[in-house]
Structures are given as structure tokens and as C-alpha cells.
Amino acid sequence: MARGMDVRSLEDLLFVSQRTHHVLTLFSGGLDSTYLLHKLSSLGCKVTALAVDVGEGADLAELSRITDFFGVTLERVDCCSAFVEEAVLPALQSNAQYLGIYPISSSLSRPIIARVAVETAHRLGCGAILHTANQSQNSLRRLNGAIKQLGFTGFAGSPYEYSALSREEKIQELSEIGLSGFQSRGMSGDANLWVREYESGKLDNPEDFCISEDIYSWTRKSQPQAREEMEIEFRAGRPIALNGQILPLQELIHQVNQQAGSFQIGRYSGLEHLEGGEKVLEVREAPAASVLMQAYRTLETAILDAELIREKIVLEQLWVREAIEGRWFS
């Protein structure tokens, strides 16, 4: 059962529904967030499904199809600009790479998403904020930590922390009530403007880590763009122009993803550590992150003293540690 105001299992949902009149859920349109809407609807809860866009290009029609099916309200908030300015830019300037191997991603997006959730819950008078992270995802402590650090005093957490239904069970139950379309989604992933990542191999067999070329978007094998040189102008530590054209940072990142990605620049594979010592294998593509962080480091070597750079390298990993451990607002 819930510990205090924590939601940790599907059984906790009945307890929550009897003590608050309005529940806010983070909604991606995936199987887990859809199944959560199903369980809350069966309890007669008033539900608002919150979709926060951090540049992943969500299918609004598909989100609406699912929320309309359950008769719940869909709220979509475009947070791409805030994500770029408040999370991506400091990550670029901090050379934020996990153990120096690959660019961090959900560590940056989760605090922004949590803040929007808390603001929305306060505005709507919601007594609970629910998400769908589980114990095999570091997003569990990042979302829980951010929501608490932001001072939300209602129920909060993920019913999947302790409840582990199989993918087949959830698909079958949704199919029985007339909602289908999840069978073809074979990979678990997370995307934003900075990084697209996939974890644990195929959903139906996580130990069979076989990656299809089809999962990639920016770095999918294609004819490289004709231009083979890229010029990036920085001002006061901020990228401001690409190939001589001044651009908003969000658009500059988008264009670098497309141009560098066409040369298959920015693919990564590595292990991320979970609480308790387990590890999860992830692949990701991040062309703009790769190019911009390398350019920024090169620029630092041109203008800063060597000892200052050495000190900064130490502080960078401290910055990364606080982000990945979910202490963004601490």
C-alpha cells in the first residue's frame, strides 16, 4: 500500500481515488500510460492526462484518440523552448555526458516535465500526480525527486514501482475493452530534441538486444547532405549561428541533428546504472549533442587556461551526478 502520500502500486489507486477528486497523469500515449488511464477510469476518477512536449514530436491525433476513448481531458504543453534554455544549454556548457561516455537525456527532460506537472496540478486542483516509471528506469527517482523538491503535497508516484504486469497482459486487457494498436510498438524508448534513446532491447524479449536500423531517425542511413563542413558560431558560451545564419537555439539544434545525423554522427551505446547495482543497456542518437559539445570543448581549449579547464572537467561530472540522481531542484 501507499506509504504516506507515495503511490507505488496499482492497488494504491483505489486508496488515492477515495481521497482526491482529481488525478493528473503524465501521458505519452504508450502502453503503460494508457493502461493507467484504463485503471483510473474504472475507479471513476476525474482524470487529466498531461502530455509535455520536449521536442519528441508527439502524435496529437493518437493521444486524443486514447484520451477520448476513456473520456478524460488531454492537456498538451509545449515545453521545448524551456527545455532547451533551462536544461540543454547548461548541459552543453557542462559537457554533460554520463561517465564521459554519452550525452545525458532524461536527466534533463524529467525535471522540466515534473515542473509542468506540479504547476498544472496546482492550477487544476489535482490531489495526485501519477507517472509510469518503474524500478528498471532511473526516471523513477528523477520524477519522484523533482515532484517532492518542488513542494507538491498531494499523492505522487508510479503504480508500476511495485506492480509488474506483463506487456501481454496489459495489451489483452485493453483489447478486451476495445482499445488496440499497441502490438506493433516493439521497443521502449524516450525522445526529446537533444537525444533519442532506446533501452533493454525488444520489449517482448529484453535480453535479445538486436537493434533495427528502423529505430533511428536523425542518423538513419541515407545519402549524406551535400555540405560536408559545418561552421558554428558561439557568443558568450551560446551557439548563435550555423553556417553563417543566426538561428534560435532550438532551431539550430534541430538543423545540426539533421545535417550531422545524415553522416551517422552521434550514435552511442552504453550501460546505465540503476539503484541496487543493476545495469541497463541503452543505445541513443544525439548528433547535435555530439557536435556541439565537441565544438564547445574545442573552443574552451582555445580561450581558457589549462588549469581552469582541468578544474571544470571535475565539476562537470559533479553537475552530471546531481542531474542523473534526480536532485535538479534540490
Secondary structure as a PSIPRED ss2 file (coil, helix, strand):
# PSIPRED VFORMAT (PSIPRED V4.0)

   1 M C   1.000  0.000  0.000
   2 A C   1.000  0.000  0.000
   3 R C   1.000  0.000  0.000
   4 G C   1.000  0.000  0.000
   5 M C   1.000  0.000  0.000
   6 D E   0.000  0.000  1.000
   7 V E   0.000  0.000  1.000
   8 R C   1.000  0.000  0.000
   9 S C   1.000  0.000  0.000
  10 L C   1.000  0.000  0.000
  11 E C   1.000  0.000  0.000
  12 D H   0.000  1.000  0.000
  13 L H   0.000  1.000  0.000
  14 L H   0.000  1.000  0.000
  15 F H   0.000  1.000  0.000
  16 V H   0.000  1.000  0.000
  17 S H   0.000  1.000  0.000
  18 Q C   1.000  0.000  0.000
  19 R C   1.000  0.000  0.000
  20 T C   1.000  0.000  0.000
  21 H C   1.000  0.000  0.000
  22 H E   0.000  0.000  1.000
  23 V E   0.000  0.000  1.000
  24 L E   0.000  0.000  1.000
  25 T E   0.000  0.000  1.000
  26 L E   0.000  0.000  1.000
  27 F C   1.000  0.000  0.000
  28 S C   1.000  0.000  0.000
  29 G C   1.000  0.000  0.000
  30 G C   1.000  0.000  0.000
  31 L H   0.000  1.000  0.000
  32 D H   0.000  1.000  0.000
  33 S H   0.000  1.000  0.000
  34 T H   0.000  1.000  0.000
  35 Y H   0.000  1.000  0.000
  36 L H   0.000  1.000  0.000
  37 L H   0.000  1.000  0.000
  38 H H   0.000  1.000  0.000
  39 K H   0.000  1.000  0.000
  40 L H   0.000  1.000  0.000
  41 S H   0.000  1.000  0.000
  42 S H   0.000  1.000  0.000
  43 L C   1.000  0.000  0.000
  44 G C   1.000  0.000  0.000
  45 C C   1.000  0.000  0.000
  46 K E   0.000  0.000  1.000
  47 V E   0.000  0.000  1.000
  48 T E   0.000  0.000  1.000
  49 A E   0.000  0.000  1.000
  50 L E   0.000  0.000  1.000
  51 A E   0.000  0.000  1.000
  52 V E   0.000  0.000  1.000
  53 D E   0.000  0.000  1.000
  54 V C   1.000  0.000  0.000
  55 G C   1.000  0.000  0.000
  56 E C   1.000  0.000  0.000
  57 G C   1.000  0.000  0.000
  58 A C   1.000  0.000  0.000
  59 D C   1.000  0.000  0.000
  60 L H   0.000  1.000  0.000
  61 A H   0.000  1.000  0.000
  62 E H   0.000  1.000  0.000
  63 L H   0.000  1.000  0.000
  64 S H   0.000  1.000  0.000
  65 R H   0.000  1.000  0.000
  66 I H   0.000  1.000  0.000
  67 T H   0.000  1.000  0.000
  68 D H   0.000  1.000  0.000
  69 F H   0.000  1.000  0.000
  70 F H   0.000  1.000  0.000
  71 G C   1.000  0.000  0.000
  72 V C   1.000  0.000  0.000
  73 T E   0.000  0.000  1.000
  74 L E   0.000  0.000  1.000
  75 E E   0.000  0.000  1.000
  76 R E   0.000  0.000  1.000
  77 V E   0.000  0.000  1.000
  78 D E   0.000  0.000  1.000
  79 C C   1.000  0.000  0.000
  80 C H   0.000  1.000  0.000
  81 S H   0.000  1.000  0.000
  82 A H   0.000  1.000  0.000
  83 F H   0.000  1.000  0.000
  84 V H   0.000  1.000  0.000
  85 E H   0.000  1.000  0.000
  86 E H   0.000  1.000  0.000
  87 A H   0.000  1.000  0.000
  88 V H   0.000  1.000  0.000
  89 L H   0.000  1.000  0.000
  90 P H   0.000  1.000  0.000
  91 A H   0.000  1.000  0.000
  92 L H   0.000  1.000  0.000
  93 Q H   0.000  1.000  0.000
  94 S C   1.000  0.000  0.000
  95 N C   1.000  0.000  0.000
  96 A C   1.000  0.000  0.000
  97 Q E   0.000  0.000  1.000
  98 Y E   0.000  0.000  1.000
  99 L C   1.000  0.000  0.000
 100 G C   1.000  0.000  0.000
 101 I C   1.000  0.000  0.000
 102 Y E   0.000  0.000  1.000
 103 P E   0.000  0.000  1.000
 104 I C   1.000  0.000  0.000
 105 S C   1.000  0.000  0.000
 106 S H   0.000  1.000  0.000
 107 S H   0.000  1.000  0.000
 108 L H   0.000  1.000  0.000
 109 S H   0.000  1.000  0.000
 110 R H   0.000  1.000  0.000
 111 P H   0.000  1.000  0.000
 112 I H   0.000  1.000  0.000
 113 I H   0.000  1.000  0.000
 114 A H   0.000  1.000  0.000
 115 R H   0.000  1.000  0.000
 116 V H   0.000  1.000  0.000
 117 A H   0.000  1.000  0.000
 118 V H   0.000  1.000  0.000
 119 E H   0.000  1.000  0.000
 120 T H   0.000  1.000  0.000
 121 A H   0.000  1.000  0.000
 122 H H   0.000  1.000  0.000
 123 R H   0.000  1.000  0.000
 124 L H   0.000  1.000  0.000
 125 G C   1.000  0.000  0.000
 126 C C   1.000  0.000  0.000
 127 G C   1.000  0.000  0.000
 128 A E   0.000  0.000  1.000
 129 I E   0.000  0.000  1.000
 130 L E   0.000  0.000  1.000
 131 H C   1.000  0.000  0.000
 132 T C   1.000  0.000  0.000
 133 A C   1.000  0.000  0.000
 134 N C   1.000  0.000  0.000
 135 Q C   1.000  0.000  0.000
 136 S C   1.000  0.000  0.000
 137 Q C   1.000  0.000  0.000
 138 N C   1.000  0.000  0.000
 139 S H   0.000  1.000  0.000
 140 L H   0.000  1.000  0.000
 141 R H   0.000  1.000  0.000
 142 R H   0.000  1.000  0.000
 143 L H   0.000  1.000  0.000
 144 N H   0.000  1.000  0.000
 145 G H   0.000  1.000  0.000
 146 A H   0.000  1.000  0.000
 147 I H   0.000  1.000  0.000
 148 K H   0.000  1.000  0.000
 149 Q H   0.000  1.000  0.000
 150 L C   1.000  0.000  0.000
 151 G C   1.000  0.000  0.000
 152 F C   1.000  0.000  0.000
 153 T C   1.000  0.000  0.000
 154 G C   1.000  0.000  0.000
 155 F E   0.000  0.000  1.000
 156 A E   0.000  0.000  1.000
 157 G E   0.000  0.000  1.000
 158 S C   1.000  0.000  0.000
 159 P C   1.000  0.000  0.000
 160 Y C   1.000  0.000  0.000
 161 E C   1.000  0.000  0.000
 162 Y C   1.000  0.000  0.000
 163 S C   1.000  0.000  0.000
 164 A C   1.000  0.000  0.000
 165 L C   1.000  0.000  0.000
 166 S C   1.000  0.000  0.000
 167 R H   0.000  1.000  0.000
 168 E H   0.000  1.000  0.000
 169 E H   0.000  1.000  0.000
 170 K H   0.000  1.000  0.000
 171 I H   0.000  1.000  0.000
 172 Q H   0.000  1.000  0.000
 173 E H   0.000  1.000  0.000
 174 L H   0.000  1.000  0.000
 175 S H   0.000  1.000  0.000
 176 E H   0.000  1.000  0.000
 177 I C   1.000  0.000  0.000
 178 G C   1.000  0.000  0.000
 179 L C   1.000  0.000  0.000
 180 S C   1.000  0.000  0.000
 181 G C   1.000  0.000  0.000
 182 F C   1.000  0.000  0.000
 183 Q C   1.000  0.000  0.000
 184 S C   1.000  0.000  0.000
 185 R C   1.000  0.000  0.000
 186 G C   1.000  0.000  0.000
 187 M E   0.000  0.000  1.000
 188 S E   0.000  0.000  1.000
 189 G E   0.000  0.000  1.000
 190 D E   0.000  0.000  1.000
 191 A E   0.000  0.000  1.000
 192 N C   1.000  0.000  0.000
 193 L C   1.000  0.000  0.000
 194 W C   1.000  0.000  0.000
 195 V C   1.000  0.000  0.000
 196 R E   0.000  0.000  1.000
 197 E E   0.000  0.000  1.000
 198 Y E   0.000  0.000  1.000
 199 E E   0.000  0.000  1.000
 200 S E   0.000  0.000  1.000
 201 G E   0.000  0.000  1.000
 202 K E   0.000  0.000  1.000
 203 L C   1.000  0.000  0.000
 204 D C   1.000  0.000  0.000
 205 N E   0.000  0.000  1.000
 206 P C   1.000  0.000  0.000
 207 E C   1.000  0.000  0.000
 208 D C   1.000  0.000  0.000
 209 F C   1.000  0.000  0.000
 210 C C   1.000  0.000  0.000
 211 I C   1.000  0.000  0.000
 212 S C   1.000  0.000  0.000
 213 E H   0.000  1.000  0.000
 214 D H   0.000  1.000  0.000
 215 I H   0.000  1.000  0.000
 216 Y C   1.000  0.000  0.000
 217 S C   1.000  0.000  0.000
 218 W C   1.000  0.000  0.000
 219 T C   1.000  0.000  0.000
 220 R C   1.000  0.000  0.000
 221 K C   1.000  0.000  0.000
 222 S C   1.000  0.000  0.000
 223 Q C   1.000  0.000  0.000
 224 P C   1.000  0.000  0.000
 225 Q C   1.000  0.000  0.000
 226 A C   1.000  0.000  0.000
 227 R C   1.000  0.000  0.000
 228 E C   1.000  0.000  0.000
 229 E C   1.000  0.000  0.000
 230 M C   1.000  0.000  0.000
 231 E C   1.000  0.000  0.000
 232 I E   0.000  0.000  1.000
 233 E E   0.000  0.000  1.000
 234 F E   0.000  0.000  1.000
 235 R E   0.000  0.000  1.000
 236 A C   1.000  0.000  0.000
 237 G C   1.000  0.000  0.000
 238 R E   0.000  0.000  1.000
 239 P E   0.000  0.000  1.000
 240 I E   0.000  0.000  1.000
 241 A E   0.000  0.000  1.000
 242 L E   0.000  0.000  1.000
 243 N C   1.000  0.000  0.000
 244 G C   1.000  0.000  0.000
 245 Q E   0.000  0.000  1.000
 246 I E   0.000  0.000  1.000
 247 L C   1.000  0.000  0.000
 248 P C   1.000  0.000  0.000
 249 L H   0.000  1.000  0.000
 250 Q H   0.000  1.000  0.000
 251 E H   0.000  1.000  0.000
 252 L H   0.000  1.000  0.000
 253 I H   0.000  1.000  0.000
 254 H H   0.000  1.000  0.000
 255 Q H   0.000  1.000  0.000
 256 V H   0.000  1.000  0.000
 257 N H   0.000  1.000  0.000
 258 Q H   0.000  1.000  0.000
 259 Q H   0.000  1.000  0.000
 260 A H   0.000  1.000  0.000
 261 G H   0.000  1.000  0.000
 262 S C   1.000  0.000  0.000
 263 F C   1.000  0.000  0.000
 264 Q C   1.000  0.000  0.000
 265 I C   1.000  0.000  0.000
 266 G C   1.000  0.000  0.000
 267 R E   0.000  0.000  1.000
 268 Y E   0.000  0.000  1.000
 269 S E   0.000  0.000  1.000
 270 G E   0.000  0.000  1.000
 271 L E   0.000  0.000  1.000
 272 E E   0.000  0.000  1.000
 273 H E   0.000  0.000  1.000
 274 L C   1.000  0.000  0.000
 275 E C   1.000  0.000  0.000
 276 G C   1.000  0.000  0.000
 277 G C   1.000  0.000  0.000
 278 E C   1.000  0.000  0.000
 279 K E   0.000  0.000  1.000
 280 V E   0.000  0.000  1.000
 281 L E   0.000  0.000  1.000
 282 E E   0.000  0.000  1.000
 283 V E   0.000  0.000  1.000
 284 R E   0.000  0.000  1.000
 285 E E   0.000  0.000  1.000
 286 A C   1.000  0.000  0.000
 287 P H   0.000  1.000  0.000
 288 A H   0.000  1.000  0.000
 289 A H   0.000  1.000  0.000
 290 S H   0.000  1.000  0.000
 291 V H   0.000  1.000  0.000
 292 L H   0.000  1.000  0.000
 293 M H   0.000  1.000  0.000
 294 Q H   0.000  1.000  0.000
 295 A H   0.000  1.000  0.000
 296 Y H   0.000  1.000  0.000
 297 R H   0.000  1.000  0.000
 298 T H   0.000  1.000  0.000
 299 L H   0.000  1.000  0.000
 300 E H   0.000  1.000  0.000
 301 T H   0.000  1.000  0.000
 302 A H   0.000  1.000  0.000
 303 I H   0.000  1.000  0.000
 304 L C   1.000  0.000  0.000
 305 D C   1.000  0.000  0.000
 306 A H   0.000  1.000  0.000
 307 E H   0.000  1.000  0.000
 308 L H   0.000  1.000  0.000
 309 I H   0.000  1.000  0.000
 310 R H   0.000  1.000  0.000
 311 E H   0.000  1.000  0.000
 312 K H   0.000  1.000  0.000
 313 I H   0.000  1.000  0.000
 314 V H   0.000  1.000  0.000
 315 L H   0.000  1.000  0.000
 316 E H   0.000  1.000  0.000
 317 Q H   0.000  1.000  0.000
 318 L H   0.000  1.000  0.000
 319 W H   0.000  1.000  0.000
 320 V H   0.000  1.000  0.000
 321 R H   0.000  1.000  0.000
 322 E H   0.000  1.000  0.000
 323 A H   0.000  1.000  0.000
 324 I H   0.000  1.000  0.000
 325 E C   1.000  0.000  0.000
 326 G C   1.000  0.000  0.000
 327 R C   1.000  0.000  0.000
 328 W C   1.000  0.000  0.000
 329 F C   1.000  0.000  0.000
 330 S C   1.000  0.000  0.000
